[in-house]
Amino acid sequence: MCGIVGYVGDRQAAEVLLSGLARLEYRGYDSAGVAILHDHGHDHNHDHDVDADDDAGNGNSNSNGNGALTLRKSVGKLAALREALDAEPLSGSVGIGHTRWATHGRPTVANAHPHRDCSGDLALVHNGIIENYASLREELRREGHSFLSDTDTEVIAHLIETYWNEQDTKQPTGSEYVQTSQPGLRLAAAVAAAMRRLKGAYAIAVMHRDEPGTIVAARKDSPLIVGLGQDENFVASDIPAVLEYTREVVILHDDELAILSADGVTVLNTCLEEQEPELLHVAWSLEAAEKGGYEDFMLKEIHEQPTALRETLRGRLVDGVVQLSELELDDAEIAGLNQVFIIACGTSYHAGRIAEIVMEVWARIPTEVQASSEFRYADPIIDEHTLVVAITQSGETADTLAGVREARARGAKVMAITNVVGSRVTREADGVIYTHAGPEIGVAATKTFTSQIAALNILALKLAQSKGTLEQRVIEDIYDELSSLPELVANQLLHQDEIQACASGDCCINACTSLFLGRGIGVPVAMEGALKLKEISYIHAEAYPAGEMKHGPIALISPEVPVIGIATNAATYEKVISNIEEVRARDAQVMLVGTEGNEELRHYAEHVFYVPEVSELLSPIVATVPLQLLAYYIAKARGCNVDQPRNLAKSVTVE
Ligand code: M6R
């Protein structure tokens, strides 16, 4: 979830880029940079093309012909980039800028965008993940390209360079080799040719010294818009970046490119055929635009789950082999493991509880889960035959970090699962699996939770494949089903009316306490539903295994206590229904999460939140979504600040 801004017009580009990037700060980032094409008419930097901060070294720009293409990059907040630009200003009215939220490679100046090609004439910024970057980099290396960063992005710059250069030497064969004087078209042709080689998600903005008044932008599976001004145009990953200058935007679609100049914008497909642009007049306030039109970050992040899941799962099964090189354990070492021990806190702990069940069923390996705050003082029985999995979206949770140290001191191998590249857990664990869910700003974990579940499923599949506990066909079927979840969740999110209506009813808004019930893998789902409700609505919520209810919690049941049951299709479905009948007999208000098509559930509940049918072990992701929304809408109806609930912080860096 990095931020892209590009500008071409009459103003000083650096100012426009900095103000646009500042508008994208809410997306989260850990480094930033700009590339500006120096205008000959301006008076700075005549004698140095290479940026002092550009310790990535790829500042080998030329001084003949057009103006120099110069970079400024810095680690940390935009203030650091502004300081660098104040110290050594860059003048020019065409530029691209970027805030990077690290995914491949740590947050360093070398890894910060923009990235250049070998010639230094091309600069590029990118959001997204290139899945096949490793093989492309190898191929480009063999062709003589050298790389100065650990990023997947730099590969795109060199790939475009290849196609740019080919246009000098090859006869035109089809649209990728364009011989035309239309500004920007040669660069667009090189970008289009590169796009055909890229697998994954990307939004890019590219500039080239030999196409001085233009920027080429392109996208696939990653958002990008063009802002239309008077004698100036903009490109950005999100609307807030351009709202100060214009409210007229073009929404780029997948596999579309745009050539921007001060005079106009042309939208093309990858065959370089002109497309009818989708125009939008933005009537939102800036604040609403930062939230993508959603009322709160939490709601936005709930809706980002399909994308987040896609990113987590991308490229994890290739030719039938589960891809998890991060694990750094070969089959023999995996065979030598005698247990998995999961440590985590809060919502991440619930992801661990789900993984515990999945690991044992798929990989037949004894798995234990403990809250990190308990584990660190518990004298746990672990050794070099234990794989410890530390789950923490922030990567900064003090108790989990202490648990990681404790586990390593006892000889265990520690894998971290986190969403934040370069966070502390990534430096302390032996290996890291990133969830790639994008920054999560709302304090309540939503998309990071479902992404953690997806990552843990991949880990369980990997262990199962190495240990031979699942047939190959079954592994492939599970992965296929996992891959269908983003689409299913996207559909679920289109139908929230029942949840919203239920949440605004008296029974929910005025509840003092509530009970979440589930069985099997439904128990941690119920726990997560209860945590979401209590942390943002301040209604007490307790989660219990449904079968345990009669051993105590049933005493709480009254007409004022809403009961939320997880009754999706599962081996224990009938048992859950019996437990629900017990609470109904005591006049509880019942809401059920159930599988689409199961109409009988309506006999047992005032409200049924239907979720798509998936295998029992994959059901937590789809079953959690309505619980997130229920908590959200109840909290909103009670007037709570859902993004920043009282007493809570996004990362808990103290014990
Ligand atoms: O960053 P972590 O995943 O380690 O955070 C652990 C908990 O503090 C966190 O999951 C917390 O419970 C959630 N914000 C609740 O929504």
Residues whose N, C-alpha, C, O or C-beta is under 5 A from the ligand:
A	BS01	M6R	C345 G346 T347 S348 I391 T392 Q393 S394 G395 T397 V443 A444 A445 K650 V652
